[in-house]
Structure formats: C-alpha cells, structure tokens
C-alpha cells in the first residue's frame, strides 16, 4: 500500500470543491437551527465516485479528500460566535481579512494541538470514534477499484446524495424562493391567559439533521421543547398582563426572547460544564501525552510510515507562525479603538495568550468528546458558552483596572473584544473536535499521518476563505436574530443563529450587569435534574440516555425547528427497526444506515445551498429595488386562492413533507433487496 498515491493535486482540488459546498451548507444550517453535520462520509462517497474515472486512484487518496473536506466543514461552526459581533452592534459586516485570519490561525492551532494526542487517543485508546470508523468502513468498501460491485455501490451512494439534494433544492426553491408552499404551520390557542401552540415545521434540512442525530438525542430535544412550550411559556404568559386582542404568537415569542432562552442558556451551560468535569482524567492524560511528545524529537526514517506525524520541530514552527498571525489579528482589531498603546498591547497580549492556552486545554477535551460521541454530537456550543463567560470575566477585571468600563464606548468595545477572543478559542475547539476523528479514519485505512495532517491544514485554510463571504451574503439577505441590515425585513426569513444570539446575550449581560440570573438559575436547576436522571439511567444499564445538552437545545429552540428534527429522529429509529426485522444480517443493517445517512446529507446540502444561492439573488435585488423576495409568486397565489392562500400553502407544504418522508424511508430500506414497507 505504500506505493499508492496519497496526497495529490487532483485530490486537493476535488477536496477544495467539496469543501466549498459543505462549508456553505453548514453555515446556513448552523445559522438556521444551531446544528452542523460532519461532511466526512458524503465527502468520502463523492471522492470515490469521482476519482474512479482517474487512473491510479486509491483508498489513501480518497481518505485525503474526505480529511480535507471534513476539516473545512467543521470550521463552519465558527458561526456559533462570529455573528454575535453584529448582534452587539460592533461589526456591520464580516471583514474578510480579520475573519479569515482568526478562523485560519485558530483552526490550524487546533490541528497542531491534537497531533500529539493521536497516539494516546487514536492508537492506544478504545474510544469508538463513530464517524471516523464509519468513514473508514466506506473507504475500505470502495478500495477495490477493479470490483464492479463496489463501483456500483459507490455510484449508488453518489446517486443517494444527488437524490436528496435535488428534492430538497426543488422544495426549498418553492418554499423560500417562489413562496408557493409554507415552511411550517402552527395553531396558537390560549387557556385562560396561558398560551399554547401546536406546531409542525416542514424543513427537509432539519428533518435530515434529526435523522443523523438519532432517536436518543431527538427525544431529548423534544423533552426540552415540551418543558419550554408546554410548561414554561404557559406559566410565564399566565403571569403576564397582555391585551386580550394581542397576537398570541407575538406575546409568546416576546416571552421566549426575554425569558425562555435564558432558561435554555442555563441548562446548556450546566450540561457543558458537567461534560468537561467528566473529562478531567482523559484531558489530563491527553495533555501529559502532548507534553511528552513535544519533548522528544523523532526522525521519520526510523519509524513506520503509518506512525509518522509532523515532527515536533515542524509543529513548533507552524505554531509560532500562527501566534504571530494572532498577534497581528488582535492588534488590527484593537488598533481602531482609540485606546492608549499600553492598554492596547495589554489587551492584545492577554487575548492571544488566553486564546492559545485555553485552546490548548480545550483541544484535548474536544478530541476526547469527538472520540466518545462523534463530531456532530460533541457539545461545541457549550464550549463557546464556557469560553465567553471566562473571557468576559477576565476582561471585566482588566476593564475595571484601566477604567474602560466607565464609558459606554469602552464597555461596548471590551464586549466585542471578548467575543472576538472567544472566536479564536472556538476555532481551536472545532478543529480539535474533527482532527482526531479524521486521524482515526486514517489509522484504520493505514494512511500516513503527517500527510493527513497537511490535508487538514489545507482544509482549514480553504474553509476560512469561504466563511466570511458566505456569512456576509446570508446576513445581508436574511439578517440574523437581533441584527438586520435593513428595516422591514421578512421576520420568517431571519436566521435565528441561536448560539451566537446566546453568546452575545451572555457577553452583554456580564459587562452591563443585566443578566437574567433568575431564568438562568432556573435553567441550571433543570439541567442538574436532567443530569441526575441521565446518571440514574446509566447506573441501571438502560439503553436510553437523556443528554442534558440536547434537552437544553430543545428548551432554547422554537417548536417549528424542533418538530422536523424529532420526526427525522423518529424516521431513523423506524428505518433501523424495519431493517432489523427484514434482515438480521448486521452488514445489511449498516448498508441501510449508510444509505439513509447519504440521503440525509443530500437533503441538507440541497436545501442549504439553495438558501445560499437565493441569498445572493436577494442581495443583488435589494441593492437595486429593496425587494427581499424577488422570486416570490405571492400575488399569483392570491389571485388564484384569495383569502385561502395561506391554508393552501400550508396544505401543500404538509403534503410534500409527508410524501418525502415516505420516499426517504423507502429509499433507505431499498439497500436490502427483499424489503417490506
């Protein structure tokens, strides 16, 4: 295998193309619902299907493509923090070079910090690394280029992605472009003064996200939503004086904005802290291994190819370069603040050192979490909450010492700097979360680690190039919750950006002393109860667990987002159950799972890419005639259906949603020949 091609120019070009697609998709999905997906498996399938047409393609080359693409797709999690700079009013857009520099330097440090952890966490540990192992299985299945059956399977995998992508793109165009079908429906009603709603969202991307997170997380998210919208909102609304003729939806969403999301924040925070506490031992072992590895200089020619990491010398040189870039990046951010040179450089040094050392600690924690539960399920958003809280408290002390907090401008700037510093830490965390997953795939297919680490670095740079322009386009087209570029924007299209909204709220609350501590403490109490329940389930050896972080997300997110996620999780459970009934062969069941995952990935990519493309159309249109829905056929629909237009749109949306759910199930189970459905 050592003669096979591995890190090739054609592979890097293909990896860059896949990177752009999945990074843009993840940015849109993350801003809409607060979830991102791993691009490793669909990238592996696309790579195998495309590179088959070129001579000399190999499993190692395909592995490099998926490594590069998955790194960049993971870096899109930066949307959990960067939009917060617009929400606090410090940025009006996303400056390319600042955004690129913070994403690239932080992401590359994330790669470097986890290289020394490869031995202890990938090679020597029994961590499952679910996505890394799944990607390796797919690569191994496609390694025999002369096998007609394998080639057919690869083509089928690509067809599944295209199938999902085409359907979702068409539905998204009808929903968000032409606006002839609804993206959800909700029935609001009251009992006394208590407000309730019966919701159903029709988003195929959210349906697919639910399919990928699985039934356990889906139930946990639904429980969180029941806590918030069947108990919290009715109780809060019953205690609120609102006019009898007021819109129930407006009253409820106002209560969500002012109170409920802080309950979710409290639950998410305690869940993230608990997760980190459970990782103290492996984090210590990982750090110990990192320091030991950095002290020893090994020569590549004296060890096996499959054990050759980037040398400690190379790691230190790149690391030093990233530190220099971070210094210049933070200096550029602080330079226009009008602060004295002494205070400015104190803040620059503090920010860089904090980002570097906290990033180093978090790298080990995120690597372990990814190995334990997978990259998609790892609580990166919880890391951002902890990071912004610690950084804000640190800067609060510095601000009081130098008097910055005595002015509104100073308080505003220090809030923005805390968010920008957190973004550097988050960049380290996101890539650390993905890196070891990819290195596990490489270990299983006998790749050369140092080449894979170069592919990861390349993926980070390409992803960093894409993030700022896509964020800018989406912001100017749809706006974010709490930050809109134009007045009178369509509230239905505004992207919630839940994590960024939450982080911005925490930062502003700390610096202005206006945190909703009562609601946060209620959320912490709920999270503590959920953690205890989950521990009890673990002690009873129950297959069902109740992850507190998923419950917190359920509390935080609106029901129209939660319902399709839960339906997707339910479909995942049903498909696995049916596959088990039809065939007791574990290999057949894995094929069904893989096929379903590829269809889901296609649905996500289709809907989200159309969302990005429509954003470009909207931005171009709004610059000329201020039309936020240039493709909408609203007048045409009203001319035909009159006052019944909204009912017709909702009926069409529901019908199409149900048909696609059935088609999803049938196609996933078609991986088993004699299926019954």
C-alpha positions as CSV (number, residue, x, y, z in Angstrom):
1,X,0.0,0.0,0.0
2,X,3.0,2.3,0.5
3,X,3.2,2.8,-3.3
4,X,-0.3,4.1,-3.6
5,X,-1.0,7.7,-4.3
6,X,-2.0,9.7,-1.2
7,X,-1.7,13.5,-1.1
8,X,-2.2,14.5,-4.8
9,X,-3.0,17.8,-6.6
10,X,-6.2,16.4,-8.1
11,X,-7.3,15.2,-4.7
12,X,-6.7,18.6,-3.2
13,X,-8.7,20.3,-6.0
14,X,-11.6,17.9,-5.5
15,X,-11.3,18.3,-1.7
16,X,-11.5,22.1,-2.2
17,X,-14.6,21.8,-4.3
18,X,-16.3,19.6,-1.8
19,X,-15.1,21.9,1.0
20,X,-16.8,25.0,-0.5
21,X,-20.1,23.1,-0.9
22,X,-20.2,21.6,2.6
23,X,-18.9,24.7,4.4
24,X,-21.6,26.9,2.8
25,X,-24.2,24.3,3.6
26,X,-23.1,24.0,7.3
27,X,-23.0,27.8,7.7
28,X,-26.6,28.1,6.5
29,X,-27.8,25.1,8.6
30,X,-26.0,26.3,11.7
31,X,-27.4,29.8,11.5
32,X,-30.9,28.4,10.9
33,X,-31.0,25.8,13.7
34,X,-27.7,25.7,15.6
35,X,-26.6,22.3,14.2
36,X,-23.8,21.4,11.8
37,X,-23.2,18.0,10.3
38,X,-20.0,16.0,9.6
39,X,-19.1,16.1,6.0
40,X,-16.6,13.1,6.2
41,X,-18.9,10.4,4.9
42,X,-20.5,12.2,2.0
43,X,-17.1,13.6,1.1
44,X,-15.7,10.1,1.0
45,X,-18.5,8.8,-1.2
46,X,-18.2,11.7,-3.6
47,X,-14.4,11.3,-3.8
48,X,-14.6,7.6,-4.6
49,X,-17.2,8.1,-7.3
50,X,-15.3,10.9,-8.9
51,X,-11.7,9.6,-8.6
52,X,-12.7,6.2,-10.1
53,X,-12.5,8.0,-13.5
54,X,-8.8,8.8,-13.0
55,X,-6.0,6.2,-13.2
56,X,-4.2,5.2,-10.0
57,X,-6.8,6.4,-7.5
58,X,-6.6,4.7,-4.2
59,X,-8.2,4.4,-0.7
60,X,-5.4,6.7,0.6
61,X,-6.1,9.4,-1.9
62,X,-9.9,9.2,-1.1
63,X,-9.0,9.4,2.5
64,X,-7.1,12.6,2.0
65,X,-10.0,14.2,0.1
66,X,-12.5,13.4,3.0
67,X,-10.0,14.6,5.5
68,X,-9.6,18.0,3.8
69,X,-13.3,18.4,3.3
70,X,-14.3,17.4,6.8
71,X,-11.9,19.8,8.4
72,X,-13.3,22.8,6.5
73,X,-16.9,21.6,7.0
74,X,-16.2,21.5,10.8
75,X,-14.7,25.0,10.8
76,X,-18.1,26.3,9.8
77,X,-19.0,26.0,13.5
78,X,-17.4,29.5,13.8
79,X,-20.9,30.8,13.0
80,X,-21.7,29.9,16.6
81,X,-19.8,33.1,17.7
82,X,-18.9,35.4,14.8
83,X,-22.5,36.8,14.2
84,X,-22.5,37.9,17.8
85,X,-20.2,40.8,16.8
86,X,-23.0,42.1,14.6
87,X,-25.6,41.4,17.3
88,X,-23.8,43.6,19.8
89,X,-23.5,46.3,17.1
90,X,-19.7,46.3,16.8
91,X,-19.4,45.0,13.2
92,X,-21.8,46.0,10.4
93,X,-20.5,43.2,8.1
94,X,-17.8,40.5,8.2
95,X,-14.4,42.0,7.3
96,X,-12.7,39.4,5.2
97,X,-9.1,39.5,6.4
98,X,-10.0,39.6,10.1
99,X,-12.5,36.8,9.8
100,X,-10.1,34.7,7.6
101,X,-7.1,35.3,9.9
102,X,-9.0,34.4,13.2
103,X,-10.5,31.3,11.5
104,X,-7.3,30.1,9.8
105,X,-4.9,30.7,12.7
106,X,-7.2,29.2,15.3
107,X,-8.1,26.3,13.1
108,X,-4.5,25.5,12.3
109,X,-3.7,25.6,16.0
110,X,-6.5,23.1,16.5
111,X,-4.8,20.7,14.1
112,X,-1.4,21.2,15.8
113,X,-2.6,20.8,19.3
114,X,-4.2,17.4,18.6
115,X,-1.3,15.9,16.7
116,X,0.4,14.8,19.9
117,X,-2.8,13.2,21.1
118,X,-3.0,10.8,18.2
119,X,-1.1,8.0,20.0
120,X,-3.0,8.1,23.3
121,X,-6.5,8.7,21.9
122,X,-6.5,7.1,18.4
123,X,-4.0,4.3,18.5
124,X,-3.9,3.2,22.2
125,X,-7.5,4.0,23.4
126,X,-10.7,2.2,22.9
127,X,-12.7,5.3,22.1
128,X,-15.4,4.5,19.5
129,X,-14.8,7.5,17.1
130,X,-18.2,6.7,15.4
131,X,-17.9,9.0,12.4
132,X,-14.2,8.1,11.9
133,X,-14.9,4.4,11.9
134,X,-17.9,4.8,9.6
135,X,-15.8,6.8,7.1
136,X,-13.1,4.1,7.2
137,X,-15.6,1.4,6.5
138,X,-16.9,3.2,3.5
139,X,-13.4,3.8,2.2
140,X,-12.5,0.2,2.7
141,X,-15.6,-0.9,0.9
142,X,-14.5,1.2,-2.1
143,X,-10.9,0.2,-2.1
144,X,-11.1,-2.5,-4.8
145,X,-11.2,-0.3,-7.9
146,X,-11.5,-3.4,-10.2
147,X,-14.6,-4.7,-8.4
148,X,-17.7,-3.9,-10.4
149,X,-20.0,-4.4,-7.5
150,X,-18.0,-1.9,-5.4
151,X,-18.0,0.7,-8.2
152,X,-21.8,0.2,-8.5
153,X,-22.1,0.8,-4.7
154,X,-20.1,4.0,-4.9
155,X,-22.3,5.2,-7.8
156,X,-25.4,4.3,-5.8
157,X,-24.0,6.4,-2.9
158,X,-23.5,9.4,-5.1
159,X,-27.0,8.9,-6.5
160,X,-28.4,8.9,-3.0
161,X,-26.7,12.3,-2.3
162,X,-27.9,13.7,-5.6
163,X,-31.4,12.3,-5.0
164,X,-31.7,14.0,-1.6
165,X,-30.0,17.2,-2.9
166,X,-32.3,17.5,-6.0
167,X,-35.5,17.0,-4.0
168,X,-34.5,19.4,-1.2
169,X,-33.3,22.0,-3.7
170,X,-36.6,21.9,-5.5
171,X,-38.7,22.1,-2.3
172,X,-36.5,24.9,-0.9
173,X,-36.9,26.9,-4.2
174,X,-40.7,26.5,-4.0
175,X,-40.7,27.5,-0.3
176,X,-38.1,30.2,0.1
177,X,-37.8,31.4,-3.5
178,X,-41.3,31.3,-5.1
179,X,-43.1,31.1,-1.8
180,X,-45.9,28.9,-3.1
181,X,-45.7,26.4,-0.2
182,X,-45.3,27.0,3.5
183,X,-42.2,26.0,5.6
184,X,-44.4,25.1,8.6
185,X,-47.7,25.7,10.3
186,X,-48.7,26.4,13.9
187,X,-52.0,26.6,15.7
188,X,-52.0,29.1,18.6
189,X,-54.6,29.0,21.4
190,X,-55.0,30.0,25.0
191,X,-56.5,28.5,28.1
192,X,-57.2,31.4,30.4
193,X,-54.1,33.6,30.0
194,X,-51.8,30.6,29.3
195,X,-50.6,30.4,25.7
196,X,-50.1,27.2,23.8
197,X,-49.3,26.1,20.3
198,X,-49.4,23.0,18.1
199,X,-46.5,23.4,15.6
200,X,-45.1,21.5,12.7
201,X,-42.1,22.6,10.6
202,X,-41.5,21.2,7.1
203,X,-37.8,21.8,6.7
204,X,-36.0,18.9,5.0
205,X,-32.6,20.0,6.3
206,X,-33.9,19.9,9.8
207,X,-35.6,16.5,9.1
208,X,-32.2,15.2,8.0
209,X,-30.4,16.7,10.9
210,X,-32.8,14.8,13.2
211,X,-32.1,11.6,11.2
212,X,-28.4,12.0,11.7
213,X,-28.5,12.8,15.5
214,X,-30.7,9.7,16.1
215,X,-33.7,8.9,18.3
216,X,-32.0,9.4,21.7
217,X,-31.0,13.0,21.0
218,X,-34.2,13.5,19.2
219,X,-36.3,12.5,22.2
220,X,-34.0,14.6,24.5
221,X,-34.6,17.7,22.3
222,X,-38.3,17.1,22.2
223,X,-38.4,16.8,26.0
224,X,-36.6,20.1,26.2
225,X,-39.2,21.7,23.9
226,X,-42.1,20.2,25.9
227,X,-40.5,21.7,29.1
228,X,-40.4,25.2,27.4
229,X,-43.5,25.4,25.4
230,X,-45.9,23.1,27.3
231,X,-44.9,24.4,30.8
232,X,-42.6,27.4,30.8
233,X,-44.4,29.6,28.2
234,X,-47.9,28.8,29.5
235,X,-46.8,29.7,33.1
236,X,-45.0,32.8,32.1
237,X,-47.9,34.0,29.9
238,X,-50.3,33.3,32.7
239,X,-48.3,35.7,34.9
240,X,-48.1,38.4,32.2
241,X,-50.6,41.2,31.6
242,X,-51.2,41.4,27.9
243,X,-54.1,42.9,25.9
244,X,-56.9,40.5,25.1
245,X,-56.7,41.3,21.4
246,X,-52.9,40.9,21.3
247,X,-51.4,38.3,18.9
248,X,-50.7,35.1,20.9
249,X,-47.7,34.4,18.8
250,X,-46.1,37.8,19.4
251,X,-46.7,37.6,23.1
252,X,-45.2,34.1,23.3
253,X,-42.2,34.9,21.2
254,X,-41.6,38.1,23.2
255,X,-41.5,35.9,26.4
256,X,-39.1,33.5,24.6
257,X,-36.8,36.4,23.7
258,X,-36.9,37.9,27.2
259,X,-37.0,34.9,29.5
260,X,-37.2,31.4,28.0
261,X,-33.9,31.5,26.1
262,X,-32.1,32.3,29.3
263,X,-33.6,29.1,30.8
264,X,-32.1,27.2,27.9
265,X,-28.8,29.0,28.3
266,X,-28.7,27.9,31.9
267,X,-29.4,24.3,31.0
268,X,-26.8,24.3,28.2
269,X,-24.2,25.9,30.4
270,X,-24.5,23.3,33.3
271,X,-24.5,20.5,30.7
272,X,-21.3,21.8,29.1
273,X,-19.6,22.2,32.5
274,X,-20.7,18.7,33.6
275,X,-19.3,17.3,30.3
276,X,-15.9,18.9,30.9
277,X,-15.9,17.7,34.5
278,X,-16.3,14.1,33.4
279,X,-13.4,14.5,31.0
280,X,-10.8,15.7,33.6
281,X,-8.9,12.4,33.6
282,X,-8.7,11.9,29.8
283,X,-7.9,15.5,29.4
284,X,-5.0,15.2,31.9
285,X,-3.8,12.1,30.1
286,X,-4.0,13.9,26.7
287,X,-2.1,16.9,28.0
288,X,0.6,14.7,29.5
289,X,1.0,12.8,26.2
290,X,1.2,16.1,24.3
291,X,4.0,17.4,26.5
292,X,5.9,14.1,26.4
293,X,5.7,14.0,22.6
294,X,6.8,17.6,22.2
295,X,9.9,16.9,24.3
296,X,11.1,14.1,22.1
297,X,12.4,14.6,18.6
298,X,11.9,11.5,16.4
299,X,13.3,11.1,12.9
300,X,10.8,10.0,10.3
301,X,13.1,7.5,8.7
302,X,13.4,5.5,12.0
303,X,9.7,4.8,12.4
304,X,6.9,3.2,10.3
305,X,5.2,5.3,7.6
306,X,1.9,4.8,9.3
307,X,3.3,6.3,12.6
308,X,4.9,9.4,11.1
309,X,3.4,12.6,12.4
310,X,4.6,16.0,11.6
311,X,7.8,16.4,13.5
312,X,7.8,18.4,16.8
313,X,10.1,20.9,15.1
314,X,7.7,21.5,12.2
315,X,4.8,21.7,14.7
316,X,6.5,24.4,16.7
317,X,7.5,26.4,13.6
318,X,3.9,26.4,12.3
319,X,2.6,27.1,15.9
320,X,4.9,30.1,16.3
321,X,3.7,31.4,12.9
322,X,0.1,31.1,14.0
323,X,0.9,33.0,17.2
324,X,2.4,35.8,15.1
325,X,-0.7,35.9,13.0
326,X,-2.9,36.0,16.1
327,X,-0.9,38.9,17.5
328,X,-1.3,40.9,14.2
329,X,-5.0,39.9,14.0
330,X,-5.8,41.1,17.6
331,X,-3.7,44.3,17.1
332,X,-5.8,45.1,13.9
333,X,-9.0,44.5,15.9
334,X,-7.9,46.8,18.7
335,X,-6.0,49.4,16.7
336,X,-9.1,51.5,15.9
337,X,-10.4,51.5,19.5
338,X,-8.6,54.8,20.4
339,X,-7.0,53.2,23.5
340,X,-3.5,54.2,24.6
341,X,-0.7,52.0,23.4
342,X,-0.1,50.5,26.9
343,X,-3.7,49.4,27.3
344,X,-4.0,48.2,23.7
345,X,-0.9,46.0,23.9
346,X,-2.0,44.6,27.3
347,X,-5.3,43.6,25.7
348,X,-3.5,42.1,22.7
349,X,-1.2,40.0,24.8
350,X,-3.9,38.9,27.1
351,X,-6.2,37.9,24.2
352,X,-3.5,36.0,22.4
353,X,-2.2,34.1,25.4
354,X,-5.7,33.3,26.6
355,X,-6.7,32.0,23.2
356,X,-3.5,30.0,22.9
357,X,-3.5,28.3,26.4
358,X,-7.3,27.9,26.7
359,X,-7.3,26.5,23.2
360,X,-4.6,24.0,24.1
361,X,-6.7,22.8,27.1
362,X,-9.9,22.6,25.1
363,X,-8.2,20.7,22.2
364,X,-7.7,17.6,24.4
365,X,-11.2,17.9,25.8
366,X,-12.8,18.3,22.3
367,X,-10.7,15.5,20.9
368,X,-11.9,13.1,23.6
369,X,-15.5,14.2,23.2
370,X,-15.4,13.6,19.5
371,X,-14.0,10.2,20.1
372,X,-16.7,9.4,22.6
373,X,-19.8,10.7,20.9
374,X,-18.7,11.8,17.4
375,X,-18.0,15.3,16.0
376,X,-21.7,16.2,15.2
377,X,-22.9,15.3,18.7
378,X,-19.9,16.9,20.5
379,X,-21.1,20.0,22.6
380,X,-19.0,22.6,20.8
381,X,-21.7,25.3,21.6
382,X,-21.2,24.5,25.3
383,X,-17.5,25.2,24.9
384,X,-18.3,28.6,23.5
385,X,-20.6,29.4,26.4
386,X,-17.9,28.5,28.9
387,X,-15.2,30.3,27.0
388,X,-17.2,33.6,26.6
389,X,-18.1,33.5,30.4
390,X,-14.4,33.0,31.4
391,X,-13.1,35.5,28.9
392,X,-15.7,38.1,29.8
393,X,-15.0,37.8,33.5
394,X,-11.2,38.2,32.8
395,X,-11.8,41.3,30.7
396,X,-14.3,42.6,33.2
397,X,-11.4,42.7,35.7
398,X,-9.0,44.3,33.2
399,X,-11.6,46.8,32.3
400,X,-12.2,47.9,35.9
401,X,-8.5,48.2,36.5
402,X,-7.9,50.6,33.5
403,X,-11.2,52.3,33.7
404,X,-12.5,51.2,30.3
405,X,-15.9,50.2,31.7
406,X,-16.6,53.8,32.9
407,X,-17.7,54.8,29.4
408,X,-20.4,53.3,27.1
409,X,-17.9,53.1,24.2
410,X,-15.3,51.3,26.4
411,X,-17.9,48.8,27.6
412,X,-19.0,48.3,24.0
413,X,-15.5,47.7,22.8
414,X,-14.5,45.3,25.6
415,X,-17.7,43.2,24.9
416,X,-16.7,42.9,21.2
417,X,-13.1,42.0,22.1
418,X,-14.3,39.2,24.5
419,X,-16.4,37.8,21.6
420,X,-13.5,38.1,19.1
421,X,-11.2,36.3,21.6
422,X,-13.8,33.6,22.1
423,X,-13.9,33.1,18.3
424,X,-10.2,32.2,18.3
425,X,-10.8,29.6,21.1
426,X,-13.8,28.2,19.2
427,X,-11.7,27.8,16.0
428,X,-9.3,25.7,18.0
429,X,-12.1,23.7,19.6
430,X,-14.0,23.0,16.3
431,X,-10.9,21.6,14.5
432,X,-9.7,19.7,17.5
433,X,-13.2,18.2,17.6
434,X,-12.7,16.9,14.0
435,X,-9.0,16.3,13.7
436,X,-8.8,13.1,15.8
437,X,-11.9,11.7,14.1
438,X,-10.1,12.0,10.7
439,X,-6.9,10.6,12.1
440,X,-8.8,7.6,13.3
441,X,-10.1,7.1,9.8
442,X,-6.5,7.3,8.5
443,X,-5.3,4.9,11.2
444,X,-7.8,2.3,10.1
445,X,-7.0,2.6,6.4
446,X,-3.2,2.8,7.1
447,X,-2.7,6.4,5.9
448,X,0.4,8.4,6.5
449,X,-0.4,10.7,9.5
450,X,1.8,13.6,8.5
451,X,0.3,13.8,5.0
452,X,-3.2,13.7,6.6
453,X,-2.2,16.5,8.9
454,X,-1.1,18.6,5.9
455,X,-4.5,17.9,4.3
456,X,-6.2,19.1,7.5
457,X,-4.2,22.3,7.4
458,X,-5.1,22.9,3.8
459,X,-8.8,22.2,4.6
460,X,-8.7,24.8,7.4
461,X,-7.3,27.5,5.1
462,X,-9.9,26.8,2.3
463,X,-12.7,26.7,4.8
464,X,-11.5,30.0,6.3
465,X,-11.6,31.6,2.9
466,X,-15.3,30.7,2.4
467,X,-16.7,31.6,5.8
468,X,-16.6,35.4,5.6
469,X,-18.2,35.8,2.2
470,X,-21.0,33.3,2.9
471,X,-21.7,34.9,6.3
472,X,-21.8,38.3,4.6
473,X,-24.2,37.2,1.9
474,X,-26.6,35.5,4.3
475,X,-26.6,38.5,6.7
476,X,-27.5,41.0,4.0
477,X,-30.1,38.7,2.5
478,X,-31.9,37.3,5.6
479,X,-30.5,39.1,8.6
480,X,-29.8,37.5,12.0
481,X,-31.8,37.5,15.1
482,X,-31.1,40.8,16.8
483,X,-29.1,42.1,13.8
484,X,-30.7,43.1,10.5
485,X,-29.1,45.2,7.7
486,X,-32.3,46.8,6.6
487,X,-35.6,47.8,8.1
488,X,-38.8,45.8,7.5
489,X,-37.1,42.5,6.6
490,X,-39.2,39.4,6.5
491,X,-39.3,38.0,10.1
492,X,-39.9,34.5,8.8
493,X,-36.6,34.5,6.9
494,X,-34.4,35.9,9.6
495,X,-31.8,33.3,10.7
496,X,-32.0,32.6,14.4
497,X,-28.3,32.0,14.9
498,X,-29.2,30.5,18.3
499,X,-25.7,30.0,19.7
500,X,-24.4,33.4,18.5
501,X,-27.5,35.1,20.0
502,X,-26.9,33.3,23.3
503,X,-23.2,34.2,23.5
504,X,-23.9,37.8,22.6
505,X,-26.5,37.9,25.4
506,X,-24.2,36.5,27.9
507,X,-21.4,38.9,27.0
508,X,-23.6,41.9,27.1
509,X,-25.2,40.7,30.4
510,X,-21.8,40.3,32.1
511,X,-20.4,43.7,31.1
512,X,-23.7,45.6,31.7
513,X,-24.7,43.7,34.8
514,X,-28.1,42.9,33.2
515,X,-28.1,39.2,33.1
516,X,-31.4,37.4,33.7
517,X,-30.0,35.4,36.6
518,X,-33.3,34.2,37.8
519,X,-34.1,32.5,34.5
520,X,-30.5,31.2,34.1
521,X,-30.6,29.7,37.6
522,X,-33.9,28.0,36.7
523,X,-32.2,26.6,33.6
524,X,-29.3,25.4,35.7
525,X,-31.7,23.7,38.1
526,X,-33.5,22.0,35.2
527,X,-30.1,20.9,33.8
528,X,-29.0,19.5,37.1
529,X,-32.2,17.4,37.4
530,X,-31.6,16.1,33.8
531,X,-28.0,15.2,34.6
532,X,-29.1,13.2,37.7
533,X,-31.8,11.4,35.6
534,X,-29.2,10.6,33.0
535,X,-26.8,9.3,35.6
536,X,-29.5,7.1,37.1
537,X,-30.3,5.7,33.6
538,X,-26.6,4.9,33.2
539,X,-26.5,3.1,36.5
540,X,-29.4,0.9,35.5
541,X,-27.6,0.0,32.3
542,X,-30.5,1.5,30.3
543,X,-30.0,1.8,26.5
544,X,-31.9,5.1,26.7
545,X,-30.0,8.1,27.9
546,X,-31.0,11.7,28.4
547,X,-28.2,14.1,27.3
548,X,-28.6,17.4,29.1
549,X,-27.1,19.4,26.3
550,X,-29.8,18.1,23.9
551,X,-32.5,19.0,26.4
552,X,-31.1,22.5,26.7
553,X,-31.1,22.9,22.9
554,X,-34.7,21.8,22.9
555,X,-35.6,24.4,25.6
556,X,-33.8,27.1,23.6
557,X,-35.1,26.5,20.1
558,X,-38.6,27.3,18.8
559,X,-41.0,24.4,18.2
560,X,-41.2,24.9,14.4
561,X,-37.5,24.0,14.3
562,X,-37.8,21.1,16.8
563,X,-40.7,19.2,15.2
564,X,-38.9,18.2,12.0
565,X,-35.8,17.3,13.9
566,X,-37.8,14.9,16.1
567,X,-39.6,13.5,13.0
568,X,-36.2,12.9,11.4
569,X,-35.0,11.1,14.6
570,X,-38.2,9.0,14.5
571,X,-37.6,8.0,10.9
572,X,-34.1,7.0,11.9
573,X,-35.4,4.7,14.6
574,X,-38.1,3.3,12.3
575,X,-35.7,2.6,9.5
576,X,-33.3,0.7,11.8
577,X,-36.2,-1.2,13.3
578,X,-37.5,-2.2,9.9
579,X,-34.0,-3.1,8.7
580,X,-33.6,-5.4,11.7
581,X,-37.0,-7.0,11.0
582,X,-36.2,-7.6,7.4
583,X,-32.7,-8.9,7.8
584,X,-30.8,-9.9,10.9
585,X,-27.5,-9.5,9.0
586,X,-25.5,-6.7,10.7
587,X,-23.9,-5.9,7.3
588,X,-27.2,-5.3,5.7
589,X,-28.3,-3.1,8.6
590,X,-25.1,-1.0,8.2
591,X,-25.8,-0.6,4.5
592,X,-29.3,0.8,5.4
593,X,-27.8,3.2,7.9
594,X,-25.2,4.4,5.4
595,X,-27.8,4.8,2.7
596,X,-30.0,6.8,5.0
597,X,-27.1,9.0,6.1
598,X,-26.2,9.8,2.5
599,X,-29.8,10.7,1.6
600,X,-30.0,12.9,4.7
601,X,-26.7,14.6,3.7
602,X,-28.1,15.2,0.2
603,X,-31.3,16.8,1.6
604,X,-29.3,19.1,3.9
605,X,-26.9,20.1,1.1
606,X,-29.8,20.7,-1.3
607,X,-31.8,22.9,1.0
608,X,-28.9,24.9,2.4
609,X,-27.2,25.5,-0.9
610,X,-30.4,26.9,-2.4
611,X,-30.7,29.0,0.7
612,X,-27.2,30.5,-0.1
613,X,-28.0,30.9,-3.8
614,X,-31.3,32.7,-3.0
615,X,-29.4,34.9,-0.6
616,X,-27.1,36.0,-3.4
617,X,-30.2,36.8,-5.6
618,X,-31.8,38.7,-2.7
619,X,-28.7,40.7,-2.0
620,X,-28.4,41.7,-5.7
621,X,-32.1,42.5,-5.9
622,X,-32.2,44.5,-2.6
623,X,-29.3,46.7,-3.7
624,X,-31.4,47.9,-6.6
625,X,-35.1,47.9,-5.6
626,X,-35.1,46.8,-1.9
627,X,-37.0,43.7,-2.8
628,X,-36.4,41.0,-0.1
629,X,-38.3,38.3,-2.1
630,X,-37.6,38.9,-5.8
631,X,-38.8,35.5,-6.9
632,X,-42.0,35.3,-4.8
633,X,-45.2,34.4,-6.6
634,X,-47.3,35.8,-3.8
635,X,-49.6,37.9,-6.0
636,X,-50.1,35.0,-8.4
637,X,-51.2,32.7,-5.5
638,X,-53.5,35.3,-4.0
639,X,-55.1,35.9,-7.4
640,X,-56.0,32.2,-7.6
641,X,-56.8,31.3,-4.0
642,X,-57.7,34.6,-2.5
643,X,-58.2,34.5,1.3
644,X,-57.4,30.8,1.3
645,X,-53.8,31.3,0.1
646,X,-52.1,30.6,3.4
647,X,-54.2,27.4,4.0
648,X,-53.4,26.1,0.5
649,X,-49.7,26.9,1.1
650,X,-49.7,25.0,4.4
651,X,-51.6,22.1,2.9
652,X,-49.1,21.8,0.0
653,X,-46.2,22.1,2.4
654,X,-47.5,19.3,4.7
655,X,-48.4,17.0,1.7
656,X,-45.0,17.4,0.1
657,X,-43.3,16.9,3.5
658,X,-45.2,13.6,4.2
659,X,-44.5,12.3,0.7
660,X,-40.8,13.0,1.0
661,X,-40.7,11.3,4.4
662,X,-42.2,8.2,2.9
663,X,-39.8,8.3,-0.1
664,X,-36.9,8.7,2.3
665,X,-37.9,5.6,4.2
666,X,-38.4,3.5,1.1
667,X,-35.2,4.5,-0.5
668,X,-33.2,3.9,2.7
669,X,-34.7,0.4,3.1
670,X,-34.0,-0.3,-0.6
671,X,-30.5,-1.2,0.4
672,X,-32.0,-4.6,1.5
673,X,-33.4,-6.4,-1.5
674,X,-36.4,-8.2,-0.1
675,X,-37.8,-5.3,1.8
676,X,-41.3,-4.9,3.2
677,X,-42.8,-1.5,3.6
